[in-house]
């Protein structure tokens, strides 16, 4: 009976270790996902800023053209 008890205790410790390891893995996966989301958000913000600046430049260029056409008449 003593052999079964020791084997059972080792099996329980192994299960506890596996559960702890799984918990750490889940935690690390969550951190990795958070980092990826942050990185993606920065990329979107940068792209949006470029688009807005490009559109603003085109608007200014168009306004200059209109002003030039209306002032020369």
mmCIF file of the N, C-alpha and C atoms, coordinates in Angstrom:
data_MODEL
# 
_entry.id   MODEL 
# 
loop_
_atom_site.group_PDB 
_atom_site.id 
_atom_site.type_symbol 
_atom_site.label_atom_id 
_atom_site.label_alt_id 
_atom_site.label_comp_id 
_atom_site.label_asym_id 
_atom_site.label_entity_id 
_atom_site.label_seq_id 
_atom_site.pdbx_PDB_ins_code 
_atom_site.Cartn_x 
_atom_site.Cartn_y 
_atom_site.Cartn_z 
_atom_site.occupancy 
_atom_site.B_iso_or_equiv 
_atom_site.pdbx_formal_charge 
_atom_site.auth_seq_id 
_atom_site.auth_comp_id 
_atom_site.auth_asym_id 
_atom_site.auth_atom_id 
_atom_site.pdbx_PDB_model_num 
ATOM 1   N N  . UNK A 1 1  ? 0.815   -1.191 0.000   1.00 0.00 ? 1  UNK A N  1 
ATOM 2   C CA . UNK A 1 1  ? 0.000   0.000  0.000   1.00 0.00 ? 1  UNK A CA 1 
ATOM 3   C C  . UNK A 1 1  ? 0.858   1.254  0.000   1.00 0.00 ? 1  UNK A C  1 
ATOM 4   N N  . UNK A 1 2  ? 1.970   1.199  0.655   1.00 0.00 ? 2  UNK A N  1 
ATOM 5   C CA . UNK A 1 2  ? 2.850   2.360  0.701   1.00 0.00 ? 2  UNK A CA 1 
ATOM 6   C C  . UNK A 1 2  ? 3.356   2.744  -0.679  1.00 0.00 ? 2  UNK A C  1 
ATOM 7   N N  . UNK A 1 3  ? 3.582   1.782  -1.533  1.00 0.00 ? 3  UNK A N  1 
ATOM 8   C CA . UNK A 1 3  ? 4.076   2.055  -2.885  1.00 0.00 ? 3  UNK A CA 1 
ATOM 9   C C  . UNK A 1 3  ? 3.009   2.797  -3.694  1.00 0.00 ? 3  UNK A C  1 
ATOM 10  N N  . UNK A 1 4  ? 1.764   2.408  -3.551  1.00 0.00 ? 4  UNK A N  1 
ATOM 11  C CA . UNK A 1 4  ? 0.692   3.070  -4.280  1.00 0.00 ? 4  UNK A CA 1 
ATOM 12  C C  . UNK A 1 4  ? 0.515   4.515  -3.818  1.00 0.00 ? 4  UNK A C  1 
ATOM 13  N N  . UNK A 1 5  ? 0.672   4.737  -2.536  1.00 0.00 ? 5  UNK A N  1 
ATOM 14  C CA . UNK A 1 5  ? 0.515   6.086  -2.001  1.00 0.00 ? 5  UNK A CA 1 
ATOM 15  C C  . UNK A 1 5  ? 1.606   6.999  -2.526  1.00 0.00 ? 5  UNK A C  1 
ATOM 16  N N  . UNK A 1 6  ? 2.832   6.513  -2.555  1.00 0.00 ? 6  UNK A N  1 
ATOM 17  C CA . UNK A 1 6  ? 3.940   7.321  -3.056  1.00 0.00 ? 6  UNK A CA 1 
ATOM 18  C C  . UNK A 1 6  ? 3.736   7.609  -4.537  1.00 0.00 ? 6  UNK A C  1 
ATOM 19  N N  . UNK A 1 7  ? 3.340   6.588  -5.294  1.00 0.00 ? 7  UNK A N  1 
ATOM 20  C CA . UNK A 1 7  ? 3.082   6.779  -6.720  1.00 0.00 ? 7  UNK A CA 1 
ATOM 21  C C  . UNK A 1 7  ? 1.949   7.760  -6.946  1.00 0.00 ? 7  UNK A C  1 
ATOM 22  N N  . UNK A 1 8  ? 0.926   7.666  -6.126  1.00 0.00 ? 8  UNK A N  1 
ATOM 23  C CA . UNK A 1 8  ? -0.209  8.589  -6.233  1.00 0.00 ? 8  UNK A CA 1 
ATOM 24  C C  . UNK A 1 8  ? 0.208   10.015 -5.914  1.00 0.00 ? 8  UNK A C  1 
ATOM 25  N N  . UNK A 1 9  ? 1.080   10.187 -4.938  1.00 0.00 ? 9  UNK A N  1 
ATOM 26  C CA . UNK A 1 9  ? 1.555   11.523 -4.574  1.00 0.00 ? 9  UNK A CA 1 
ATOM 27  C C  . UNK A 1 9  ? 2.391   12.107 -5.703  1.00 0.00 ? 9  UNK A C  1 
ATOM 28  N N  . UNK A 1 10 ? 3.211   11.268 -6.319  1.00 0.00 ? 10 UNK A N  1 
ATOM 29  C CA . UNK A 1 10 ? 4.020   11.760 -7.439  1.00 0.00 ? 10 UNK A CA 1 
ATOM 30  C C  . UNK A 1 10 ? 3.131   12.153 -8.618  1.00 0.00 ? 10 UNK A C  1 
ATOM 31  N N  . UNK A 1 11 ? 2.102   11.400 -8.841  1.00 0.00 ? 11 UNK A N  1 
ATOM 32  C CA . UNK A 1 11 ? 1.187   11.712 -9.931  1.00 0.00 ? 11 UNK A CA 1 
ATOM 33  C C  . UNK A 1 11 ? 0.466   13.037 -9.670  1.00 0.00 ? 11 UNK A C  1 
ATOM 34  N N  . UNK A 1 12 ? 0.105   13.277 -8.412  1.00 0.00 ? 12 UNK A N  1 
ATOM 35  C CA . UNK A 1 12 ? -0.565  14.526 -8.070  1.00 0.00 ? 12 UNK A CA 1 
ATOM 36  C C  . UNK A 1 12 ? 0.385   15.709 -8.233  1.00 0.00 ? 12 UNK A C  1 
ATOM 37  N N  . UNK A 1 13 ? 1.644   15.523 -7.813  1.00 0.00 ? 13 UNK A N  1 
ATOM 38  C CA . UNK A 1 13 ? 2.625   16.598 -7.974  1.00 0.00 ? 13 UNK A CA 1 
ATOM 39  C C  . UNK A 1 13 ? 2.840   16.897 -9.450  1.00 0.00 ? 13 UNK A C  1 
ATOM 40  N N  . UNK A 1 14 ? 2.883   15.873 -10.252 1.00 0.00 ? 14 UNK A N  1 
ATOM 41  C CA . UNK A 1 14 ? 3.037   16.072 -11.692 1.00 0.00 ? 14 UNK A CA 1 
ATOM 42  C C  . UNK A 1 14 ? 1.866   16.825 -12.271 1.00 0.00 ? 14 UNK A C  1 
ATOM 43  N N  . UNK A 1 15 ? 0.674   16.514 -11.810 1.00 0.00 ? 15 UNK A N  1 
ATOM 44  C CA . UNK A 1 15 ? -0.523  17.205 -12.289 1.00 0.00 ? 15 UNK A CA 1 
ATOM 45  C C  . UNK A 1 15 ? -0.498  18.668 -11.857 1.00 0.00 ? 15 UNK A C  1 
ATOM 46  N N  . UNK A 1 16 ? -0.059  18.924 -10.627 1.00 0.00 ? 16 UNK A N  1 
ATOM 47  C CA . UNK A 1 16 ? 0.048   20.304 -10.145 1.00 0.00 ? 16 UNK A CA 1 
ATOM 48  C C  . UNK A 1 16 ? 1.059   21.083 -10.984 1.00 0.00 ? 16 UNK A C  1 
ATOM 49  N N  . UNK A 1 17 ? 2.194   20.457 -11.257 1.00 0.00 ? 17 UNK A N  1 
ATOM 50  C CA . UNK A 1 17 ? 3.221   21.116 -12.064 1.00 0.00 ? 17 UNK A CA 1 
ATOM 51  C C  . UNK A 1 17 ? 2.702   21.410 -13.469 1.00 0.00 ? 17 UNK A C  1 
ATOM 52  N N  . UNK A 1 18 ? 1.965   20.453 -14.023 1.00 0.00 ? 18 UNK A N  1 
ATOM 53  C CA . UNK A 1 18 ? 1.403   20.668 -15.356 1.00 0.00 ? 18 UNK A CA 1 
ATOM 54  C C  . UNK A 1 18 ? 0.406   21.818 -15.346 1.00 0.00 ? 18 UNK A C  1 
ATOM 55  N N  . UNK A 1 19 ? -0.402  21.886 -14.301 1.00 0.00 ? 19 UNK A N  1 
ATOM 56  C CA . UNK A 1 19 ? -1.385  22.964 -14.198 1.00 0.00 ? 19 UNK A CA 1 
ATOM 57  C C  . UNK A 1 19 ? -0.681  24.310 -14.051 1.00 0.00 ? 19 UNK A C  1 
ATOM 58  N N  . UNK A 1 20 ? 0.369   24.357 -13.252 1.00 0.00 ? 20 UNK A N  1 
ATOM 59  C CA . UNK A 1 20 ? 1.123   25.596 -13.080 1.00 0.00 ? 20 UNK A CA 1 
ATOM 60  C C  . UNK A 1 20 ? 1.768   26.013 -14.400 1.00 0.00 ? 20 UNK A C  1 
ATOM 61  N N  . UNK A 1 21 ? 2.342   25.049 -15.087 1.00 0.00 ? 21 UNK A N  1 
ATOM 62  C CA . UNK A 1 21 ? 2.997   25.330 -16.361 1.00 0.00 ? 21 UNK A CA 1 
ATOM 63  C C  . UNK A 1 21 ? 1.976   25.848 -17.376 1.00 0.00 ? 21 UNK A C  1 
ATOM 64  N N  . UNK A 1 22 ? 0.808   25.234 -17.386 1.00 0.00 ? 22 UNK A N  1 
ATOM 65  C CA . UNK A 1 22 ? -0.250  25.672 -18.299 1.00 0.00 ? 22 UNK A CA 1 
ATOM 66  C C  . UNK A 1 22 ? -0.680  27.099 -17.967 1.00 0.00 ? 22 UNK A C  1 
ATOM 67  N N  . UNK A 1 23 ? -0.767  27.404 -16.697 1.00 0.00 ? 23 UNK A N  1 
ATOM 68  C CA . UNK A 1 23 ? -1.127  28.754 -16.277 1.00 0.00 ? 23 UNK A CA 1 
ATOM 69  C C  . UNK A 1 23 ? -0.099  29.777 -16.720 1.00 0.00 ? 23 UNK A C  1 
ATOM 70  N N  . UNK A 1 24 ? 1.177   29.420 -16.571 1.00 0.00 ? 24 UNK A N  1 
ATOM 71  C CA . UNK A 1 24 ? 2.251   30.323 -17.013 1.00 0.00 ? 24 UNK A CA 1 
ATOM 72  C C  . UNK A 1 24 ? 2.205   30.503 -18.526 1.00 0.00 ? 24 UNK A C  1 
ATOM 73  N N  . UNK A 1 25 ? 1.929   29.431 -19.239 1.00 0.00 ? 25 UNK A N  1 
ATOM 74  C CA . UNK A 1 25 ? 1.845   29.505 -20.702 1.00 0.00 ? 25 UNK A CA 1 
ATOM 75  C C  . UNK A 1 25 ? 0.714   30.431 -21.136 1.00 0.00 ? 25 UNK A C  1 
ATOM 76  N N  . UNK A 1 26 ? -0.422  30.314 -20.467 1.00 0.00 ? 26 UNK A N  1 
ATOM 77  C CA . UNK A 1 26 ? -1.566  31.169 -20.790 1.00 0.00 ? 26 UNK A CA 1 
ATOM 78  C C  . UNK A 1 26 ? -1.227  32.625 -20.491 1.00 0.00 ? 26 UNK A C  1 
ATOM 79  N N  . UNK A 1 27 ? -0.576  32.863 -19.372 1.00 0.00 ? 27 UNK A N  1 
ATOM 80  C CA . UNK A 1 27 ? -0.192  34.219 -19.000 1.00 0.00 ? 27 UNK A CA 1 
ATOM 81  C C  . UNK A 1 27 ? 0.762   34.805 -20.035 1.00 0.00 ? 27 UNK A C  1 
ATOM 82  N N  . UNK A 1 28 ? 1.751   34.039 -20.447 1.00 0.00 ? 28 UNK A N  1 
ATOM 83  C CA . UNK A 1 28 ? 2.717   34.507 -21.438 1.00 0.00 ? 28 UNK A CA 1 
ATOM 84  C C  . UNK A 1 28 ? 2.041   34.742 -22.791 1.00 0.00 ? 28 UNK A C  1 
ATOM 85  N N  . UNK A 1 29 ? 1.106   33.896 -23.149 1.00 0.00 ? 29 UNK A N  1 
ATOM 86  C CA . UNK A 1 29 ? 0.373   34.075 -24.405 1.00 0.00 ? 29 UNK A CA 1 
ATOM 87  C C  . UNK A 1 29 ? -0.423  35.375 -24.368 1.00 0.00 ? 29 UNK A C  1 
ATOM 88  N N  . UNK A 1 30 ? -1.019  35.665 -23.234 1.00 0.00 ? 30 UNK A N  1 
ATOM 89  C CA . UNK A 1 30 ? -1.759  36.916 -23.080 1.00 0.00 ? 30 UNK A CA 1 
ATOM 90  C C  . UNK A 1 30 ? -0.853  38.122 -23.211 1.00 0.00 ? 30 UNK A C  1 
ATOM 91  N N  . UNK A 1 31 ? 0.332   38.049 -22.632 1.00 0.00 ? 31 UNK A N  1 
ATOM 92  C CA . UNK A 1 31 ? 1.291   39.150 -22.744 1.00 0.00 ? 31 UNK A CA 1 
ATOM 93  C C  . UNK A 1 31 ? 1.724   39.327 -24.192 1.00 0.00 ? 31 UNK A C  1 
ATOM 94  N N  . UNK A 1 32 ? 1.992   38.224 -24.867 1.00 0.00 ? 32 UNK A N  1 
ATOM 95  C CA . UNK A 1 32 ? 2.408   38.294 -26.268 1.00 0.00 ? 32 UNK A CA 1 
ATOM 96  C C  . UNK A 1 32 ? 1.318   38.914 -27.127 1.00 0.00 ? 32 UNK A C  1 
ATOM 97  N N  . UNK A 1 33 ? 0.089   38.529 -26.868 1.00 0.00 ? 33 UNK A N  1 
ATOM 98  C CA . UNK A 1 33 ? -1.035  39.089 -27.627 1.00 0.00 ? 33 UNK A CA 1 
ATOM 99  C C  . UNK A 1 33 ? -1.143  40.585 -27.373 1.00 0.00 ? 33 UNK A C  1 
ATOM 100 N N  . UNK A 1 34 ? -0.972  40.977 -26.129 1.00 0.00 ? 34 UNK A N  1 
ATOM 101 C CA . UNK A 1 34 ? -1.029  42.401 -25.788 1.00 0.00 ? 34 UNK A CA 1 
ATOM 102 C C  . UNK A 1 34 ? 0.048   43.193 -26.501 1.00 0.00 ? 34 UNK A C  1 
ATOM 103 N N  . UNK A 1 35 ? 1.250   42.635 -26.556 1.00 0.00 ? 35 UNK A N  1 
ATOM 104 C CA . UNK A 1 35 ? 2.347   43.316 -27.260 1.00 0.00 ? 35 UNK A CA 1 
ATOM 105 C C  . UNK A 1 35 ? 2.034   43.433 -28.747 1.00 0.00 ? 35 UNK A C  1 
ATOM 106 N N  . UNK A 1 36 ? 1.481   42.382 -29.323 1.00 0.00 ? 36 UNK A N  1 
ATOM 107 C CA . UNK A 1 36 ? 1.151   42.391 -30.752 1.00 0.00 ? 36 UNK A CA 1 
ATOM 108 C C  . UNK A 1 36 ? 0.071   43.431 -31.047 1.00 0.00 ? 36 UNK A C  1 
ATOM 109 N N  . UNK A 1 37 ? -0.922  43.525 -30.193 1.00 0.00 ? 37 UNK A N  1 
ATOM 110 C CA . UNK A 1 37 ? -1.997  44.506 -30.381 1.00 0.00 ? 37 UNK A CA 1 
ATOM 111 C C  . UNK A 1 37 ? -1.440  45.925 -30.291 1.00 0.00 ? 37 UNK A C  1 
ATOM 112 N N  . UNK A 1 38 ? -0.564  46.144 -29.331 1.00 0.00 ? 38 UNK A N  1 
ATOM 113 C CA . UNK A 1 38 ? 0.041   47.461 -29.166 1.00 0.00 ? 38 UNK A CA 1 
ATOM 114 C C  . UNK A 1 38 ? 0.839   47.833 -30.417 1.00 0.00 ? 38 UNK A C  1 
ATOM 115 N N  . UNK A 1 39 ? 1.602   46.886 -30.933 1.00 0.00 ? 39 UNK A N  1 
ATOM 116 C CA . UNK A 1 39 ? 2.405   47.114 -32.129 1.00 0.00 ? 39 UNK A CA 1 
ATOM 117 C C  . UNK A 1 39 ? 1.504   47.428 -33.321 1.00 0.00 ? 39 UNK A C  1 
ATOM 118 N N  . UNK A 1 40 ? 0.444   46.669 -33.470 1.00 0.00 ? 40 UNK A N  1 
ATOM 119 C CA . UNK A 1 40 ? -0.498  46.891 -34.579 1.00 0.00 ? 40 UNK A CA 1 
ATOM 120 C C  . UNK A 1 40 ? -1.167  48.252 -34.454 1.00 0.00 ? 40 UNK A C  1 
ATOM 121 N N  . UNK A 1 41 ? -1.530  48.616 -33.255 1.00 0.00 ? 41 UNK A N  1 
ATOM 122 C CA . UNK A 1 41 ? -2.159  49.917 -33.032 1.00 0.00 ? 41 UNK A CA 1 
ATOM 123 C C  . UNK A 1 41 ? -1.247  51.060 -33.420 1.00 0.00 ? 41 UNK A C  1 
ATOM 124 N N  . UNK A 1 42 ? 0.034   50.930 -33.103 1.00 0.00 ? 42 UNK A N  1 
ATOM 125 C CA . UNK A 1 42 ? 0.995   51.971 -33.471 1.00 0.00 ? 42 UNK A CA 1 
ATOM 126 C C  . UNK A 1 42 ? 1.124   52.058 -34.982 1.00 0.00 ? 42 UNK A C  1 
ATOM 127 N N  . UNK A 1 43 ? 1.137   50.919 -35.659 1.00 0.00 ? 43 UNK A N  1 
ATOM 128 C CA . UNK A 1 43 ? 1.247   50.909 -37.117 1.00 0.00 ? 43 UNK A CA 1 
ATOM 129 C C  . UNK A 1 43 ? 0.025   51.559 -37.756 1.00 0.00 ? 43 UNK A C  1 
ATOM 130 N N  . UNK A 1 44 ? -1.157  51.273 -37.229 1.00 0.00 ? 44 UNK A N  1 
ATOM 131 C CA . UNK A 1 44 ? -2.386  51.876 -37.756 1.00 0.00 ? 44 UNK A CA 1 
ATOM 132 C C  . UNK A 1 44 ? -2.349  53.383 -37.552 1.00 0.00 ? 44 UNK A C  1 
ATOM 133 N N  . UNK A 1 45 ? -1.919  53.813 -36.381 1.00 0.00 ? 45 UNK A N  1 
ATOM 134 C CA . UNK A 1 45 ? -1.853  55.243 -36.095 1.00 0.00 ? 45 UNK A CA 1 
ATOM 135 C C  . UNK A 1 45 ? -0.890  55.940 -37.048 1.00 0.00 ? 45 UNK A C  1 
ATOM 136 N N  . UNK A 1 46 ? 0.237   55.323 -37.299 1.00 0.00 ? 46 UNK A N  1 
ATOM 137 C CA . UNK A 1 46 ? 1.230   55.910 -38.199 1.00 0.00 ? 46 UNK A CA 1 
ATOM 138 C C  . UNK A 1 46 ? 0.664   56.010 -39.617 1.00 0.00 ? 46 UNK A C  1 
ATOM 139 N N  . UNK A 1 47 ? 0.008   54.949 -40.078 1.00 0.00 ? 47 UNK A N  1 
ATOM 140 C CA . UNK A 1 47 ? -0.595  54.954 -41.410 1.00 0.00 ? 47 UNK A CA 1 
ATOM 141 C C  . UNK A 1 47 ? -1.693  55.996 -41.528 1.00 0.00 ? 47 UNK A C  1 
ATOM 142 N N  . UNK A 1 48 ? -2.488  56.130 -40.490 1.00 0.00 ? 48 UNK A N  1 
ATOM 143 C CA . UNK A 1 48 ? -3.568  57.119 -40.480 1.00 0.00 ? 48 UNK A CA 1 
ATOM 144 C C  . UNK A 1 48 ? -2.989  58.524 -40.550 1.00 0.00 ? 48 UNK A C  1 
ATOM 145 N N  . UNK A 1 49 ? -1.940  58.755 -39.786 1.00 0.00 ? 49 UNK A N  1 
ATOM 146 C CA . UNK A 1 49 ? -1.304  60.072 -39.778 1.00 0.00 ? 49 UNK A CA 1 
ATOM 147 C C  . UNK A 1 49 ? -0.765  60.406 -41.169 1.00 0.00 ? 49 UNK A C  1 
ATOM 148 N N  . UNK A 1 50 ? -0.124  59.436 -41.810 1.00 0.00 ? 50 UNK A N  1 
ATOM 149 C CA . UNK A 1 50 ? 0.393   59.665 -43.160 1.00 0.00 ? 50 UNK A CA 1 
ATOM 150 C C  . UNK A 1 50 ? -0.743  60.004 -44.114 1.00 0.00 ? 50 UNK A C  1 
ATOM 151 N N  . UNK A 1 51 ? -1.842  59.262 -44.018 1.00 0.00 ? 51 UNK A N  1 
ATOM 152 C CA . UNK A 1 51 ? -2.989  59.503 -44.893 1.00 0.00 ? 51 UNK A CA 1 
ATOM 153 C C  . UNK A 1 51 ? -3.591  60.879 -44.683 1.00 0.00 ? 51 UNK A C  1 
ATOM 154 N N  . UNK A 1 52 ? -3.725  61.276 -43.447 1.00 0.00 ? 52 UNK A N  1 
ATOM 155 C CA . UNK A 1 52 ? -4.293  62.590 -43.130 1.00 0.00 ? 52 UNK A CA 1 
ATOM 156 C C  . UNK A 1 52 ? -3.389  63.689 -43.660 1.00 0.00 ? 52 UNK A C  1 
ATOM 157 N N  . UNK A 1 53 ? -2.086  63.549 -43.450 1.00 0.00 ? 53 UNK A N  1 
ATOM 158 C CA . UNK A 1 53 ? -1.145  64.561 -43.927 1.00 0.00 ? 53 UNK A CA 1 
ATOM 159 C C  . UNK A 1 53 ? -1.155  64.653 -45.454 1.00 0.00 ? 53 UNK A C  1 
ATOM 160 N N  . UNK A 1 54 ? -1.238  63.501 -46.108 1.00 0.00 ? 54 UNK A N  1 
ATOM 161 C CA . UNK A 1 54 ? -1.273  63.483 -47.568 1.00 0.00 ? 54 UNK A CA 1 
ATOM 162 C C  . UNK A 1 54 ? -2.552  64.160 -48.073 1.00 0.00 ? 54 UNK A C  1 
ATOM 163 N N  . UNK A 1 55 ? -3.665  63.864 -47.443 1.00 0.00 ? 55 UNK A N  1 
ATOM 164 C CA . UNK A 1 55 ? -4.937  64.475 -47.840 1.00 0.00 ? 55 UNK A CA 1 
ATOM 165 C C  . UNK A 1 55 ? -4.901  65.985 -47.606 1.00 0.00 ? 55 UNK A C  1 
ATOM 166 N N  . UNK A 1 56 ? -4.325  66.416 -46.509 1.00 0.00 ? 56 UNK A N  1 
ATOM 167 C CA . UNK A 1 56 ? -4.237  67.842 -46.212 1.00 0.00 ? 56 UNK A CA 1 
ATOM 168 C C  . UNK A 1 56 ? -3.374  68.546 -47.256 1.00 0.00 ? 56 UNK A C  1 
ATOM 169 N N  . UNK A 1 57 ? -2.295  67.905 -47.647 1.00 0.00 ? 57 UNK A N  1 
ATOM 170 C CA . UNK A 1 57 ? -1.433  68.489 -48.686 1.00 0.00 ? 57 UNK A CA 1 
ATOM 171 C C  . UNK A 1 57 ? -2.170  68.613 -50.005 1.00 0.00 ? 57 UNK A C  1 
ATOM 172 N N  . UNK A 1 58 ? -2.939  67.606 -50.368 1.00 0.00 ? 58 UNK A N  1 
ATOM 173 C CA . UNK A 1 58 ? -3.710  67.644 -51.612 1.00 0.00 ? 58 UNK A CA 1 
ATOM 174 C C  . UNK A 1 58 ? -4.780  68.725 -51.543 1.00 0.00 ? 58 UNK A C  1 
ATOM 175 N N  . UNK A 1 59 ? -5.379  68.909 -50.390 1.00 0.00 ? 59 UNK A N  1 
ATOM 176 C CA . UNK A 1 59 ? -6.390  69.949 -50.221 1.00 0.00 ? 59 UNK A CA 1 
ATOM 177 C C  . UNK A 1 59 ? -5.767  71.328 -50.401 1.00 0.00 ? 59 UNK A C  1 
ATOM 178 N N  . UNK A 1 60 ? -4.595  71.539 -49.818 1.00 0.00 ? 60 UNK A N  1 
ATOM 179 C CA . UNK A 1 60 ? -3.908  72.820 -49.962 1.00 0.00 ? 60 UNK A CA 1 
ATOM 180 C C  . UNK A 1 60 ? -3.543  73.074 -51.421 1.00 0.00 ? 60 UNK A C  1 
ATOM 181 N N  . UNK A 1 61 ? -3.071  72.043 -52.091 1.00 0.00 ? 61 UNK A N  1 
ATOM 182 C CA . UNK A 1 61 ? -2.701  72.164 -53.492 1.00 0.00 ? 61 UNK A CA 1 
ATOM 183 C C  . UNK A 1 61 ? -3.926  72.537 -54.331 1.00 0.00 ? 61 UNK A C  1 
ATOM 184 N N  . UNK A 1 62 ? -5.044  71.878 -54.065 1.00 0.00 ? 62 UNK A N  1 
ATOM 185 C CA . UNK A 1 62 ? -6.286  72.192 -54.769 1.00 0.00 ? 62 UNK A CA 1 
ATOM 186 C C  . UNK A 1 62 ? -6.745  73.619 -54.500 1.00 0.00 ? 62 UNK A C  1 
ATOM 187 N N  . UNK A 1 63 ? -6.621  74.054 -53.269 1.00 0.00 ? 63 UNK A N  1 
ATOM 188 C CA . UNK A 1 63 ? -7.019  75.419 -52.912 1.00 0.00 ? 63 UNK A CA 1 
ATOM 189 C C  . UNK A 1 63 ? -6.149  76.434 -53.636 1.00 0.00 ? 63 UNK A C  1 
ATOM 190 N N  . UNK A 1 64 ? -4.857  76.161 -53.754 1.00 0.00 ? 64 UNK A N  1 
ATOM 191 C CA . UNK A 1 64 ? -3.955  77.065 -54.471 1.00 0.00 ? 64 UNK A CA 1 
ATOM 192 C C  . UNK A 1 64 ? -4.348  77.156 -55.949 1.00 0.00 ? 64 UNK A C  1 
ATOM 193 N N  . UNK A 1 65 ? -4.698  76.015 -56.535 1.00 0.00 ? 65 UNK A N  1 
ATOM 194 C CA . UNK A 1 65 ? -5.109  75.993 -57.943 1.00 0.00 ? 65 UNK A CA 1 
ATOM 195 C C  . UNK A 1 65 ? -6.375  76.825 -58.150 1.00 0.00 ? 65 UNK A C  1 
ATOM 196 N N  . UNK A 1 66 ? -7.344  76.649 -57.258 1.00 0.00 ? 66 UNK A N  1 
ATOM 197 C CA . UNK A 1 66 ? -8.606  77.383 -57.368 1.00 0.00 ? 66 UNK A CA 1 
ATOM 198 C C  . UNK A 1 66 ? -8.332  78.870 -57.223 1.00 0.00 ? 66 UNK A C  1 
ATOM 199 N N  . UNK A 1 67 ? -7.507  79.229 -56.253 1.00 0.00 ? 67 UNK A N  1 
ATOM 200 C CA . UNK A 1 67 ? -7.186  80.647 -56.005 1.00 0.00 ? 67 UNK A CA 1 
ATOM 201 C C  . UNK A 1 67 ? -6.482  81.240 -57.221 1.00 0.00 ? 67 UNK A C  1 
ATOM 202 N N  . UNK A 1 68 ? -5.578  80.472 -57.792 1.00 0.00 ? 68 UNK A N  1 
ATOM 203 C CA . UNK A 1 68 ? -4.824  80.943 -58.954 1.00 0.00 ? 68 UNK A CA 1 
ATOM 204 C C  . UNK A 1 68 ? -5.774  81.171 -60.132 1.00 0.00 ? 68 UNK A C  1 
ATOM 205 N N  . UNK A 1 69 ? -6.710  80.266 -60.342 1.00 0.00 ? 69 UNK A N  1 
ATOM 206 C CA . UNK A 1 69 ? -7.655  80.390 -61.452 1.00 0.00 ? 69 UNK A CA 1 
ATOM 207 C C  . UNK A 1 69 ? -8.613  81.549 -61.241 1.00 0.00 ? 69 UNK A C  1 
ATOM 208 N N  . UNK A 1 70 ? -9.055  81.773 -60.020 1.00 0.00 ? 70 UNK A N  1 
ATOM 209 C CA . UNK A 1 70 ? -10.036 82.825 -59.750 1.00 0.00 ? 70 UNK A CA 1 
ATOM 210 C C  . UNK A 1 70 ? -9.372  84.201 -59.699 1.00 0.00 ? 70 UNK A C  1 
ATOM 211 N N  . UNK A 1 71 ? -8.127  84.273 -59.324 1.00 0.00 ? 71 UNK A N  1 
ATOM 212 C CA . UNK A 1 71 ? -7.470  85.584 -59.210 1.00 0.00 ? 71 UNK A CA 1 
ATOM 213 C C  . UNK A 1 71 ? -6.982  86.091 -60.565 1.00 0.00 ? 71 UNK A C  1 
ATOM 214 N N  . UNK A 1 72 ? -6.747  85.203 -61.529 1.00 0.00 ? 72 UNK A N  1 
ATOM 215 C CA . UNK A 1 72 ? -6.244  85.643 -62.835 1.00 0.00 ? 72 UNK A CA 1 
ATOM 216 C C  . UNK A 1 72 ? -7.345  86.092 -63.767 1.00 0.00 ? 72 UNK A C  1 
ATOM 217 N N  . UNK A 1 73 ? -8.626  85.858 -63.425 1.00 0.00 ? 73 UNK A N  1 
ATOM 218 C CA . UNK A 1 73 ? -9.727  86.250 -64.313 1.00 0.00 ? 73 UNK A CA 1 
ATOM 219 C C  . UNK A 1 73 ? -10.020 87.706 -64.251 1.00 0.00 ? 73 UNK A C  1 
# 
